[in-house]
Amino acid sequence: MISMKDYYRTLNITKNATVAEIKKAYFAFVRKYPPDRHPDEFMKIREAYEVLVDENTRQQYDAVDSMPDIVKVYFKEGQKALENGAVAEAIRLLEQVVKAYPRFSVVKSLLGDAYLENENSGKAIRIFEELATDERNNAGFARQLAQAYALRGWYKKAVEQFNRALSLDEDNISLWLGLIDCYLASKDFENAKETVQNGLDVSNQKGWDNLELYFHIVQIDIFSGDHINMKKHLEEMKNKALEKDEEKAHVAWFLGTLSKKIQDIGLYEESAATIEAAFALQPDDEELYKIKREIDAQYGIYAQLRKLEEDTAIKSSLAEMLEFELHICGNKYCLDCKVTQLFFEMDVIAEIMPYRKDILRLKNSYPELYNLKKDFFDSVLNHKKEEYLFDIYRKKINKYKKLCPERFELDDANEYEYYNQKPYRRPEPKVGRNDPCPCGSGKKYKKCCGGS
């Protein structure tokens, strides 16, 4: 772990270090502690770098030793409290130092960080706006203001400040990552990708490590659906890591983490490709092996589902139901998902006799898919529980009609009289996964709104 006793020690440099030496030390530590894998250590490195690389803030920081002892203690203890998560104490101490030295921007920027940690973004923004205005050549203050804006969701303002900061210090990897994150948060994949490419160009010209930018461009490829470039960038990243032994572990860790994230949003093919790239770098890593087994198993289910979609002997609506189960959100209280599940299940219950034959075929030919909704399918196959099943689902309909009536807008009030075995009609147009999307995009439903 990195010590925060002082910024010079954080970067392992002397007090006489030149700007070039400060940057060299910064790049070395970023390579050792990449931000995605070591966020806490990276923040300490960035803080030390941004203070020491700017002549004015460096002079202020050096002047701490000449402060009165009580003020110096407040500053050091406030810094320590912030590092240890004692935010309220850090604010109390740093406010005292700011009262004594109101133009000491190093302390004010730390106080702004403490306000952000304390979820008081209003006070933090006021501090950073003042600092960014007073010291327009300081890239670090522009970065802090940009991040404060981004936390409030003011992405346009944040982008403006990140770009201004980059015009002052394009070697600060944190600025590139912050700008990319802003574009991603606003789903502006085009500008995010362009920013990554610009960052890669700068890094290649200046010779600093750019693996972190590759991490981001792979994510952008995945979330924007650019599978061709995703495979290309995965291969480039893997080859880059193979050039330097010490970076293999970082790249493999990142790809393993990313593979789980993209599996969670239902991108099984992409997840399998990503974990394969990770495992190729670190084949003896037990954690990666565990992740790979889980993803391979899930991908196997996904492949079975694709096969089921082509199986004309089983109703296509069962494949649609099971695909929804694979893409269901992680919130167990999500009413929208529960109601959609109910609609799928009522399709089956309303035509229970013909569906039993298809469910039996599913059970025999696709047991892993059957197990995705085993309890429901078992209850449908149980003839003795038919009346009980109808009664249970009539109660479910009544329950969810009260909770979200907008999903149950029907002209016929008798649509749900299941105990009379009247035909069930879905209360919204039924769209197959391979049908054109109703939004008019021209894409298949499963590749458009049905895949979200």
C-alpha positions, 0 to 999 in steps of 0.5 A, a space after each residue: 500500500 502507498 503511504 500518504 505521509 507526504 506527496 514526494 514519498 507517494 511518488 518516491 521522488 526528491 523535493 528537487 525533482 523536475 517536472 519530467 521526473 515527476 511525470 516519469 514517477 507518475 507513469 511508473 506508479 500508474 502502471 503498477 497501480 492501474 485505476 480500475 484495479 487499485 482505485 484507492 492507490 490511484 487516487 493518492 498517486 493522482 493527488 500527489 501528481 496534480 499538486 506537485 506537477 503545478 508550480 504554484 500548488 507545489 510551492 504552497 505544499 512546500 510552504 506547509 512546513 513553515 506554517 505555525 505548528 497548530 495549523 500544520 497539525 490541522 492540515 496533516 491530520 485533516 489530510 489523514 482523516 480524509 484518507 481514512 474515511 473520517 470525512 466529518 473530522 477532515 472537514 472540521 480540521 481543513 475548514 480551520 486551516 482555510 480560515 487561517 489561510 483563505 488563499 491556500 488552494 492546496 487546502 481548499 481543494 482537499 476541503 472540496 474533496 471532503 465535501 464531495 465525500 460527504 455528499 455536499 456537492 454544492 459546497 464542493 462545486 463552489 470551491 472548485 469553481 473558485 479555484 478553477 477561475 483563480 488558477 486557470 492554468 491548473 489542470 488538477 482544479 479543472 479536473 476536480 470541478 469536472 468530476 463535481 459537475 459529473 456527480 451532479 449529472 451536469 455532463 455538458 459542463 463536465 466535458 467542457 472542464 475535462 477538455 480544458 484540463 486536457 489542454 493544460 496537461 494531456 499526460 494526466 491519464 485521469 483526465 482522459 478516463 474522466 472525459 470518457 466516463 462522462 460520455 459513457 454516462 450520457 450514452 454518447 458512445 461516438 465521442 467516447 470512442 473518439 476520446 479513447 482514440 485521441 488518448 491512444 494517439 497521444 500516449 503512442 506519441 509520448 511513450 506513456 502506458 495506455 493499457 487503461 485506455 484499451 480497457 475502456 475502448 473494449 467496454 465501449 465496443 461491447 456496450 455499443 454493439 461493435 463486435 468486430 472492433 471488440 475482438 480486434 481491441 481484445 487481441 491488441 490488448 492481449 498482445 500488448 500485455 504479452 510484451 510485458 510480463 508484469 502487465 499480464 496480471 492487470 489485463 487478465 484481472 480487468 478482462 475477468 471482471 469485465 466478462 462478469 459485468 457483460 454477462 450480467 447484462 445478457 451479452 453471453 457471446 461477448 462475455 465468453 470471448 472476453 474470459 477466453 482472452 483473460 484465461 489465455 493470459 493467466 491460465 493458472 489463475 484459480 479465480 479466472 478458472 472459476 469465472 470461466 467455468 461459470 461463464 461457459 456454463 451460462 454460454 452453454 444455456 445461451 447456445 441451447 436457447 438459440 437451438 430451441 428458437 430454431 426447433 419447430 417442434 416446440 412453440 416459439 413462445 417458450 423460447 421467448 419466455 426463457 430468453 426473458 428469464 435470462 435477461 431479467 433484471 437483478 432487482 427482485 422487487 422489480 414490478 415490471 419484470 414480475 408483470 412481464 413474467 406473469 404475462 408469459 406464464 398466463 400465455 401457457 396457462 390459458 392454453 395449458 393442454 397443448 402447452 403440456 406436450 411442448 413442455 414435456 419435449 422441452 424437459 426431455 430435449 433441453 433439460 438445462 433450459 427447463 430448469 430455468 423455470 422448473 417450478 412453473 413447468 412442474 406445476 403446469 405438468 401436474 394435472 391434479 393441480 390444474 384448478 389450484 393453478 388457475 386460482 393462484 394466477 387469478 389472484 396474481 392478476 388481481 394483485 398486479 392490476 392494483 399495483 400497476 394498472 397501466 399494464 392491464 388496460 383492457 376493454 373486456 373486463 372478463 379477460 381474466 376469468 380463467 376459472 371459466 377457461 375463457 381464452 387468455 389474450 395478452 394485454 399488450 401486443 405480442 412481439 416475437 424475438 425475431 419479429 421486426 421491432 415495433 419501434 420502427 428501427 428496422 432491426 429484429 426485436 431481440 436486437 433492439 428494444 427486446 434486448 434491453 
